[in-house]
Amino acid sequence: MRAKYKILVLVNLNEFTDGIIISAIELAKKINAEISLFHVKKATDIVKRENQLSAVRAINSDYNVTDKKIKLLVNEISKAHQIPITYAFAIGNVKHELDQLLENSQPDIIVLGKPVSKTFSFMGDNMVKYVLKNHSGGVLVVDPKNRIRPKEDVVVATLNSSSTNPRLPYLVDLFKTSHTPLKSFKIVNKGIKPQDLNAKNTGKTVEYIFEKGDNSIRNLSKYLSLNNINVLCLDLDANETESDYAIINIDRVLEHLNVSILVS
């Protein structure tokens, strides 16, 4: 029997945290995964005085308060959705603490919220880009308004990607849970014809091909909305190596597409 996949949820305890965790739970149920949650806080955000004793007291006090807050949150959501969730909390350098956790836990998927500002800041350290750069597995960036919800069908689409990506073996399990045909979106360089890409429309897959242009991402956004897509799968490696496909800017995707994005 195959071991369960491992999902790591990164949270910053804002108003979208519940939705991010619930999206991770629904994903875990569909692909048979276990969930752990992680929150990290910079010591410089806690310590306001240079006095060492005062700094230690401030850190200890904040740690206890935050730990209780996370424990209560995890217990409530875990009980409501009937799925176990483990958690960890650290105070220190955000990237250093995350690097250590990734090395020790080796998650298959990292789940975190889509940045709400144009600077793409998460935990104060531009975390989305950092995770995409340093994690070799999947990364689900959850859109707070278009996330995976309980008792609702997950409508999945791919963008310049394959439904059988070997780096994301759990995609097959995810696709099986959808009751609608898989939507395959491609943005291609000018001059590339659909037949050059071996385009195939079957009962299980519907393919849409856009020519690269200034409005290609905005046009894609309209089609995603019309098809009620809530998870879009994007293969960054194929994005860089496949000559027929147009290079897709991940910043523009995060900014203009109102869907949760699963990146490999």
N, C-alpha and C positions, 0 to 999 in steps of 0.2 A: 504493500500500500504506500502510495506517494505521501511524503511528509507534507504537512500544511505549509502553504506560502506564509511569509512573514510580512506584515504591514506595519510600518512605523509612521505614526501621526505626529507631526510637529505643530505645536499650538502656541499662540502668544496670548491666550486668555482674553481675547476681545469679544465683541458681541457676535462674531461669526463662528466662534469656537465650537459651539454645539453642532452647528450644521456641518462643519468639517469632520467632526468625529462621527456623526451619523452617516455621512457619505462613505467614510472608511468602513463603518460597520456593514452597510449594505453591500459594498464591494467585497468585503470579507465573506459574507454569506453566499455570494454568487460564485466565488472562486475557491471557497474552502480555505480560508486564511485565518491566522491568529493576529491579534492586534496588540501593539504596545504604543504608549503615548509618551512624548518627551517635551518638556518645556525647559528652557534655559534663560537665565537673566544675567545681564552684565553687572558685575560688582560695582562698576562706576555709576550705575543707575540707582544704587542703594546707598552707597557711602557718600555722605555729604561733608564729612569733616576729615581732616588729616590725622586726628588723634587715633592711634592704633586700637586702643581699648574701645573707643566709641564705634570704630569701624566694625570690630568683631561683634559687638552687641547689635549693631544695626543689621548686619548680615544674618546673624542667628535669629533675630526677631523676624526678619522678612522671610527667611527660609521656613520657619514654623508656620507662619500665616499662609504663605503660598502653598506649602505642602498640604495643609488642611483643605485649602480651597480646591486643589486639584483632586485630592482624594474624594471629597464630597461630589465633585462633578463627575468623576469616573464611576463612582459607585451608583449614582443616580441613573446615568445613561446605560451603564452595563446591566443594571437590574431591569430597566424599562425595555431594553432590546434583547435581553436574555443572551448575552454574549460576554465572555470574560475579557477584561482589558487590564493589562499591567501598565504601570507608569513609572517614570523617573523624572526627577527634577534636579537641576544643577544651577549653581551660581558661579560665574567665571567668564572666560573668554568664549563667546558664542561658537565661533568656528572651531576652536580647539576642542570644546566639549562635544560638539557634534561629530567631529572627525573620530574621536575616541569611541563614541557610541556606535558609529557606522562600522568601525573596525571590529568591535566586539560582537555586534548583533547581526551584521550582514543581512539587512532586510531586502526582500524582493521588490517591495514597492514603498516609496515614501509619499505620504499624503500631507499636503499643506495648502493653506488658503491662497487664493489669487490676491496679489497686492491690490490694495484699494487706492493707492496713490500712483502717480505717473513715475515715481522714482523706483517702483517695484521693491519697496523696503519691507522686509519681514524680520521681526525680532531686531530691527534696527540695523541689520547687516546685509541688506540686499540678498536675502537668503534664497530666493527662488533660483536666481542665476547660479549661486554658489552650489546649491544642491544639484542642479542640472549638470554642472561641470564636474562634480566630485563623486557622484553616485552613478554606478554602471548599470543599475537596474531601472525599473520604471519609476516615474514621478507623476503622481496625479495632482494637478493644480486645480483646486476646487473653486468654481465660481459660486459666490454666495447666493446668487439669484437663480442659478441653473445647475443645481447639484443633484446627486443621487438621493432620492427620497424613498422612505419606506413604502412598500406596497405599490410602487409605481414601476412601470417597465423602464429598463435602461435602454435608451435608443442610441446605438453606437454607430459611429462613422470613422473612417480613416482618412487621413490627409497625406497624400504622397507617401503612402505606406501600404504594407501588405497585412492581410488578416492573419497570416501565418508567420509573424515575425518571430524568429527563433530566440531572440533576446527577451521576448515577452510571452512565455509559454502559456500563461494564464489567460491570454486574450481569447483563446479558443473556448475556454470555459465561460468567459464573459459574453461572448457572442451567442453562445447556446441559450443564454437566459433571455435574450431579446426576442420578442414576438413579432418584430418587424424586420424586413430585409436589411442586410448590412448596406450602408451607404458608403461609397468610395468616392472621395473627392480628390481631384488631381489638378494642380496648377502647373502648367507646362510652359516651356520656353516658346517664344514665337517661332512659327514654322513647323512645329511638331503636330502631326495629324493624329487623330484618335487611333487609327488603325496601326500607327507606328508603335503604339503602346500596348497592342494586343488587347484593346478594350473589349470586355465581355459583360453583357448584362444578362444575368440569369434570375431565376426566381428567388435566389438567396442574396444576390448582390445587385445593387443599382449604382451605376457609375456616372459621375458628373466630371466633365473636363473643362477647365477654364484656361484661357491663354493669359500669360503673365502680363500685367499692366498696373497702372497706378491704382485702379479700383478693384483689383482681383480679390483682395482680402475682404473688402467691404461687400462685394458681390457674394462671396462665399458666406459671409455672415447672414445675408438674407436667406440663402438656401438652407443654412443650418436651422434658422428660425422656422422656415416653412415646413421643414421635415421634423421639427420638434427634437432635434439632436441635443442630448445633454452630456455625452462623453465623446470627445474627438481624440483619436489616436494619431500621434505624429511621431515618425521615426527620424530623429535628427541625423543619424548616420546616413540614411538613404538620402536625406535632404542635402548632404554635403557631397555624396559620391555619384548619385544617379544623374547623368548628363541631360536626360530629357526633361526632368522635373526642374521647375524654377526654384532657386534658393529661397527658402521661406525664413523671414526674420521673426525669431521667437518673440521679440519685444512687441512687434505689431500684432502677432497672434494673440498674445496675452491682453493687449490693450483693446483690440477691436472685436474679438470673438467672444460672445457672451455664452460660453459653454465651459464645462469642466474639461481639462485637457490632460490626457494621459500620454506622457512623453517617454520615449526610449532613447 
